[in-house]
Amino acid sequence: MTGKVTPLKRPSNVPAKIGKYVIINKVGQGSTGVVYLSHDPYYRRDVAIKVYNIEEDADADRARVSRKMFFNEAHMVGMLQHPNILPIYDAGEEDGKYYVVTEHIQGARTLSAYCRPDNLLRVDDVVEIVYKCAKALHYAHGRGVIHRDIKPSNIMLTIDNDVRIIDFGIAICNDSEVSRIEGIAGSPSYMSPEQVQSEELTSRSDIYSLGAVLYELLTGFRPFRADNLSKLLHQIVYATPPPIHTYRPDLPEELENVVAMTMHKEAAKRCASGNALAADLTRVYQDLRAKYDSLDNQEHFDLLRALTFFHEFSHAEIWEVLRASDWHEYKDEEDIVREGEMDDRFYIIVAGQASVEANHKKLGVLEAGDCFGETSYVRGAKRTASIRATGAVTILRVSSTLMEQVSASCQLRFNKVFLRSLITRLQGDGNAETS
């Protein structure tokens, strides 16, 4: 029997080609344009194509800004070649469509995902990420480019924990006549005091913005918050943000000092360059790694190693899971998860017991080595049962978002064991649902 292959129907809003590039799919949309996925057969690589909303935009001022942003990025083609800056391969215009071609990174997400207090990256990982950004900015500054819009959504984290700075649409370039974009200064929450006051900018303005990003990645809060723009800009120029230890007392003083120096009101008193900031972060990173390898963390590792759940994991994979999780103690009768809530974490019981309840009815008991939280596989799904501590309980809470950053082998191992444990439990007691 022979079958006929029916070609997939292309969505009506996806063009067949843009320039020489055959479009595969639409992968994103922002305020200034649409991003498509394509494949460059000559270089044998996937590329992202950003098409600017210029001709289609009914707002003349916004269209003018988009046109200048396009020419700004087009000017960058092949200019910045650094492992932590998203490369721009090509740019062009066809039938009124202005487009820029960049590297496409499968599975990458911006740092915005890690700016919530309940979903922060490990401190040493944050320091390493900002270190890479500082080195990349030093490289760009050395070539006469000031980014002007450093913020979490303009820094991508790849699935192998590498970094790319993106979007040079409003950058200042020493040798470009189109880099000055009136009315566009950056994203207010991350702007330096001199940027707010429309003063002449130097590379230290980017250092300030990177410091604001570091602050948010460490605390889950922006340095300055206000209910209107004028108050926010006033704070940036005149106020001092709350010290990071007010949000997280465990953060080292050396890191507090680095954050304060990068965000100093006077540009001359900030780190002199991206390299200087990277050097300061290197010292902090070394101290943090020594702290992480301390006895307490070794004890946590030893406890996990003894659990049935982790019997098939290598030592390196257990350490990876620890890096993507936090350790939490619950008191008797305290809710671990509540029915109807949304949550993106998996849970593993390290010590103690917990009861499974739904509609005020007890469905079962979970013990050390058991896991729950399977609805984390479905984004936006709500818990269908409550899990409550029975006596003192120690829980490993694993962020599904952070698990996306561990190695592929660790993810596969975790998912296989998690699903096997779930199936075994459901086969043993069909009522003991823990999602």
N, C-alpha and C positions, 0 to 999 in steps of 0.2 A: 504494500500500500504506500502510495506516495502522497505527501502532503504539500500544500501550497503555502508558502510563507507570505503572510500579509505584512507589508511594511507598516511601521509605526506611523501614525498620523502626527504630523508636526503641529504643535499648538499655533493658533492663528497669530499670536502676538510674538512669535519667534521667527526672525528672518532666516532665510536659507543660507545667505552668505553676507558677510560684511567685509568689503575689500576682497582680499584673496582668501579669507578664512571662512571655512564651512562651519556653520553654527550647529552645535550639538544640542544645547539646552540653555535656558535662562537659569542663572544660579544666584542672582541677587538684584536688589534695587535700592537705590538711595535717593537723596534729595537732588543730586546733580545728574543722575543717569542710571542706566541699567547695565548689569554685568552678565555676559554670556560666556559659556564654556565652548572652546574650540580646540582643535588639534592641528598643530603645525607639522605637516608631513615632511617638510624639508629638514627640520631640526629634530623631528620625532619627539615632540614634547607637547603636553597639554598647555594651553594658554588661556588666560582670562581676558576678555575684551570688554572694556568699559566704554559704552556709548553715551556721550553727553547729551542731555536734553537742551538743545540750543534752538533749533528751528521749531520744535514742537511746543516750546514754552511760551505761553501767552503773556507772561510777565517779562517786559522788555529789559528791566534792570537785572532780573535773575538770569535771563538768557545772556546778557552781556557778561555777567560774572562767570557763568559756565563757560563761555567762549574763552575768557582769559585763563581760567583754570585749565582748560584743554591745552592751550598753547604753552602754559607753564609746564604741564606734565610732558608735552611733546618735546619741549626743550631738553628734558631729562633723558631722552632715549640714549641708552648706552653710556650715560654720564657717570652714574653711581654704581659701581660694581663692588659690592661688599656683601659678605654672606648673611648679614642681618638687615639688609635693605632689600625690599622687594624690587627685582630688576624690571625696568621698562624696556621691552624689546622693540616696539614699533609704534607708530602713530600715523593717522591718516584721515582723509576726508573723502566721502563718496556719497553723492546724491544728497548732500546736506547733512549727512551723518558724520559727526566727528568722533573718532574712536582712538583709544590707547590700548596697546597690547602688553600685558604683563605676565609674569610667571603665575601659574595656577597651582595652588597647594591644596591637595585633597585632604579633607578632614580638619583643616586649620580653623581655629576660632579666635576672635579677638579677646584681649584681656578684660573686656567688659564683663565676661562671664565670671570673673574671679574678683569682683569688686563688691560682693555682698558679705556681710559679717558671717553668714552661715556657710559660705563657700569659698573661703580664702585658701590660697596656695600656701604650702609650707614656707616659713620665713626664709630659709636658705635658698629655696627655689626662686622666690621673689627677688632676692639679692642677685642671684645669677642672671635672671632675666634682665633686670635693670642694668647690670654690668654690661651685658651684650648691647643693650640699647645705647649706653654711654659710649662704648667703643664705636658703634655705628655712627652716632652723631658726631663724634670727633672726626671720623673719616669725611662725613658730609661737610662739616664746617671747614675742614682743610681744603675743600674744593669750592669754597665760596657759597655754600648752600645753607640757609637757615630754614628749618622746616616750618616753624610758626604754628603748627597745629598738633603737637605731641599730646596724645590723650589715649586712654585705654582702647578705644575703638579703632585707633590707628596703629595699634601694635598687635600683630598676629602671633599666636603660639601654635606651632605645628604639632602633629601627632607624635613626633620624636623629641618634643620639648625644645625645639629651636625657635628662634625669634625672627620676625620680619617687620621692619618699620614700613608703613604704607602711606599712600596719599600725600604726594608732594604738590598738590594742586594750588596751594597758596604760599608755597615756599618763596623765599627771597633768594635770587641768584645774582651774584655779582656781575655776570656777563650777559644778563638777560634784560631786554627792554620791556618785557611784558609781565614781569614778576610782581609789580606793584598793583595790588587789587584793592581799590578803594572800597570801604564799607565792609570788608572781610578781614578780620584780624585774627581769627582762631575761635576756639571754643571757650566761652567765658570762664568756666570753672578751673581751667588749667592755664589761663593767660598770666604772664608775668606782670608785675606792677607797671613796668615801662611799656608793655604791650597795651595795657588798659588805658594808659595815658597818651597813647599814640606817639611815643618817643622813638628815636632811632634805635633799632634793635641790633643786638650783637648775638653771638652764639650763646651767651649766658642766659638769654631768654629761653632758649630750648632746654637748658640745664634746669631752670626753674620749673618748666612744665613737666619735665621728667621727674623732678622731685615731688610734684603734686601727684603724679601717677604712682610713684613709690609709696607716698603717704596713703593713698586709697587702697592699694594692693595689700598693705600691711594692716589696715584698720577696717576696711569695708566702708569707710566714709570719706567724702571729699573734704579737703582742708577747710573750705569755706562753703557755707550753705545759707541761703536767704530766700525770702518769699518773693523777691523781685530783683530784676537785673541791676538797678542802681545801687541797691544795698549790697549785692554780691560784689560789684566792682569796687565799692567803697571799702569793703572788708579786705579785698586783695591788696589795695594800696596802703591801708592804715592798720588793719587788725593782725593779730598773731593767731595762727590756728592752734587748737588744743594740742598739747604734746601727745605724741602717739602712745605714750605709756598710759594715758588716761583711758584709752580704749583697750589696750593690751599691756598689762603690767609686766608680762614676761619678756617683753622686747628689750634687748640689750641697750645700754646707754650709748654705746658707740654708734649704733644704728640711729638712735634719736639725734645724735649730733650730726650725722650725715644728712638726715632729712632736713634738719634746721638750717644747715649751711646751704643746701641746694635751693632752699626756698627763702633765702635772705632777701629782705626788701631792696637792699642796695646791690645792684648787679656786680659791682667791683668786689664785694665780700663773699660772693658765691665761689664754687669750685672754678678754677681758672679755665678748665677745659673738660671735655668728655673723658679724656685720658686720666686727668686728676681725680675725677669722680670714680672712675673704674678702679684706680689704685686704692682709694678709700674703701670701696666696696669689697675689694679682694681681701683686705685685712679683716673686715667684718665677717665675710664668708668663711674664712679659715677658722675663726673663733666659733661660729655657729656649727660648723661641721664637727669640731671637736666636742661641742656640747651634745650634738645629736648622737654621737657614738658613745655617749656616757653609759654608766651602769643602768640607769632607769630604762633607757631604750632597749638595752640588752635584755633586761628582765621582761619587757613587753614581748620582745622577739621570742624568748624562751617559752612564754605562756602560749603564744600562738603556735609555735612549733609542736607543742604537745596536743593541740586540738586535732580531732579527726578531720575537720574541714581542710586543714593545711598539710595533711600527710603527703600529698602528691606535689606540693610546691617545693621548688628549690629554695635555698637560703636567700638568693638574690631576689626572687619573686616575693618572698614574705616581706623583705625590707621594702620592696616597691609598694606593696599593699599598705604597710605601715605609713609610708610617705603620703598616701592618698586618703588617709583616714585620721580620725581622732579617737581618743580613749575617754570613755565617759562612765561615771558611776551613778547608779540610780538607787533611790531609797525604796523601802517597802511601800507598795501601793502607788508608786509614782508611774505616770504614763510614759512609756517610751515612744510609742506612736499612737495617734488617735484616729479613730474611725472617721472617714470623710475628709481628712487632711490631705494635701498634696505634699510630696516629699521626694527628693531625688537621691536618697541614700539607701544603701544596703546595710543590714545590721547582722552582726555575728555575736552570739553570747559567749563571752570569755569565761565568766564564772557566775554561778547562781541560776535561778529559774525565773521564768516569766509566763504569765497566763495569756491565752488568746481569747478575746471576747468580741462578740458582735451582737448588737441589739440587746445589750445587757445580759447576754447569755454566754457562759463559759464554754469554749469549744475545745480547748486542749491546753497542754503545757509544753513549753520549750525549755531545753536545758543547755548546759555548756557544750559548745560545738555546733549547735543548731543555728540556722540563719533565717532571716526573713526580710521582707521588703521587695518582693518580686515586681511590684508595680513600678519600680524605678526603671524597668525596661520600657515602659510606656510613658512618654513625656506628657505631663499634664493629667495623668490618671490619679484618682483619689484612692486612699486606703479603704479597704472594705472591712477591716477589723481593727480592734485596738489591741495593743500589746502592753501589759502592765507588769511591773516588777513584783515578784513574790519574794520578799526579803531583799537583801542587798544584792544588786546585780551589776556586773561589769560588762560593758558593751563596747565592741569595736564598731564605730560608725564609718562606713566607707562611702565617700562621695562618688556617685556615678559620673559626675562631670570630671572630677580629678582622675578617675580611673581611665578616662579617655587619653590621659597623658602618659600612662605607664607603657611599658613595652607590649608589643602585640602578643608575645608568648604569655606574659603575665595575665593580660586581659582574657585570652582564650582559656587559660587554666582556671582563672577565677569563675568565668561564666559557666564552664563545664561542671565544676564542682558545685557551684551555686544551684544550677538547674537540676543536677542529679540529686542533691539534698532535698530540693523542693519536691521533685517527683516521688522520691522515696517516702517523704513525710505524707504526701497526699494519698499515696497508695496504702500507707499504714492506717491512716485515719482521714477519710474523705471529708470530715467536718472541720479539720484543723487548718482552715485557710488563714493565712497571715498577711495577705496583701493589704 
